[in-house]
């Protein structure tokens, strides 16, 4: 019987000693070591900026003057002249913002193209849905806005608005 009590006590002691040992390991602070190898030179290809020209027209296909054109990536700004024409520097991947009070803000990504970046400003129905709720109404408004934009784009091309 004494052997059974001694064996049981030994296992209890062993069990508690394991948990104490585990506790010590958990409370031990972890140190991080960084091993540096030979440095490598990484070449990053930066897109060179180029001049972008374009025309901004409104919903009645009229030239819109004094539109603030901003390159969001570089903070460079420009304004459209009396003919709605602007010129700004940007690189591939930059975003241009076209802002004037009576129209919705238009954002466009810059692509490496030799063509002019022409814009039609409209007052978008989707702007009325700040929280985009209900989603069905918002999606319908976006679809209507896109339809209007595409119709105006075709009309502008037919009337030669993009030739300047």
C-alpha positions in Angstrom: 0.0 0.0 0.0 2.9 2.4 0.8 4.3 1.6 -2.6 1.1 2.6 -4.3 0.9 5.9 -2.3 4.6 6.6 -3.1 4.0 5.8 -6.8 0.9 8.0 -6.8 2.7 10.8 -5.1 5.5 10.5 -7.5 3.1 10.9 -10.5 1.4 13.9 -8.9 4.8 15.5 -8.2 5.8 14.7 -11.8 2.6 16.2 -13.1 3.0 19.5 -11.1 6.7 19.7 -12.0 5.8 19.6 -15.7 3.2 22.4 -15.4 5.7 24.5 -13.5 8.3 23.8 -16.1 5.8 24.7 -18.8 4.9 27.9 -17.0 8.6 28.9 -17.0 8.8 28.4 -20.7 5.7 30.5 -21.4 6.9 33.3 -19.2 10.3 33.4 -20.7 10.6 36.4 -23.1 11.1 35.6 -26.7 14.1 37.2 -28.5 14.1 37.7 -32.2 17.3 37.4 -34.2 17.8 38.6 -37.7 20.5 37.0 -39.7 21.7 39.3 -42.6 23.0 37.8 -45.7 24.7 39.5 -48.6 22.6 42.5 -49.6 20.9 42.3 -52.9 20.2 45.3 -55.1 16.6 45.5 -56.3 15.9 47.7 -59.3 12.6 49.3 -59.2 11.2 50.5 -62.5 9.6 53.9 -62.1 7.2 55.0 -64.8 8.4 58.3 -66.2 5.8 61.1 -66.3 4.5 62.3 -69.6 2.2 65.2 -70.7 -1.4 64.3 -71.0 -3.8 66.5 -72.9 -7.6 66.2 -73.2 -10.9 68.0 -73.5 -13.7 68.1 -70.9 -17.2 68.5 -72.1 -20.6 68.6 -70.3 -23.9 66.8 -70.7 -25.0 69.1 -73.6 -21.6 68.4 -75.3 -20.5 72.0 -74.4 -16.9 72.8 -73.5 -16.5 73.1 -69.7 -14.0 75.6 -68.6 -12.3 76.0 -65.2 -12.5 72.3 -64.3 -9.8 71.5 -61.7 -7.7 68.6 -63.0 -5.6 67.1 -60.2 -3.1 64.3 -60.4 -3.8 62.6 -57.1 -0.5 60.8 -57.0 1.7 63.9 -57.5 -0.7 66.7 -56.4 0.0 68.6 -59.7 -3.1 70.6 -60.7 -4.3 72.2 -63.9 -7.5 73.9 -65.1 -9.3 73.6 -68.4 -9.3 76.6 -70.7 -12.2 78.3 -72.6 -12.3 75.3 -75.0 -12.3 72.8 -72.2 -8.7 71.7 -72.9 -6.3 70.8 -70.2 -2.6 69.7 -70.0 -1.1 67.9 -67.0 1.9 65.6 -66.3 1.2 62.0 -65.1 2.8 58.6 -65.2 1.2 55.2 -66.0 -1.0 54.2 -63.1 -1.6 57.7 -61.8 -5.2 58.8 -61.1 -6.6 62.1 -62.4 -9.5 63.8 -60.7 -11.8 66.2 -62.6 -13.8 68.5 -60.3 -16.2 71.3 -60.9 -19.2 72.2 -58.7 -22.2 71.4 -60.9 -21.0 68.0 -62.1 -20.0 64.8 -60.3 -16.3 64.2 -59.7 -14.7 62.0 -62.3 -11.7 59.8 -61.6 -9.6 58.3 -64.4 -6.6 56.1 -64.3 -3.7 57.0 -66.6 -2.7 54.4 -69.2 0.4 54.6 -71.4 -1.4 55.9 -74.5 -0.6 58.5 -77.1 -4.3 59.3 -77.3 -5.8 62.3 -75.5 -7.7 61.7 -72.3 -11.1 63.2 -73.0 -13.8 63.4 -70.3 -17.6 63.9 -70.3 -18.8 65.3 -67.0 -22.4 64.4 -65.9 -24.4 64.8 -62.7 -24.6 61.1 -61.6 -27.8 59.7 -60.0 -25.7 57.3 -58.0 -24.2 60.2 -56.0 -27.5 60.5 -54.2 -27.0 57.1 -52.6 -24.3 58.0 -50.1 -24.6 54.7 -48.2 -25.4 52.7 -51.3 -28.7 51.5 -49.7 -30.9 49.9 -51.0 -28.4 48.2 -53.2 -30.9 47.5 -56.0 -31.7 51.2 -56.4 -28.0 52.1 -56.3 -27.1 49.5 -58.9 -30.0 50.8 -61.1 -28.7 54.4 -60.8 -25.1 53.3 -61.7 -26.5 51.4 -64.7 -28.5 54.5 -65.8 -25.4 56.8 -65.3 -23.3 54.4 -67.4 -25.9 54.3 -70.2 -26.1 58.1 -70.3 -22.3 58.4 -70.4 -21.9 55.9 -73.3 -24.6 57.7 -75.3 -22.9 61.1 -74.8 -19.6 59.5 -75.6 -20.9 58.3 -79.0 -22.6 61.7 -79.7 -19.3 63.5 -78.9 -17.4 61.3 -81.3 -20.0 61.8 -84.0 -19.9 65.6 -83.6 -16.1 65.7 -83.7 -15.7 67.0 -80.1 -12.5 65.0 -79.6 -10.8 66.7 -82.6 -8.9 69.8 -81.5 
